[in-house]
């Protein structure tokens, strides 16, 4: 259907599902979904955003530790 090799009606008959069901699947999971990427990509984006937040937190913690090391490394006097 997406590749254009067969019509929606042919695929519907071959798979034993309705034409409307194929269209719903295409909208939900296909390349032409509302976001242009499908549901799987949405999950990947969420995972990427989580990883980026964690990375920002780790970088902030590292900077704090660098400053603490500098403070505690000073020799008195």
Secondary structure, 3 states (H helix, E strand, C coil): CCCCCCCHHHHHHHHCCCHHHHHHHHHHHCCCCCCCCCHHHHHHHHHHHHHHHHHHHHHHHHHHHHHHHHHHHCCCC
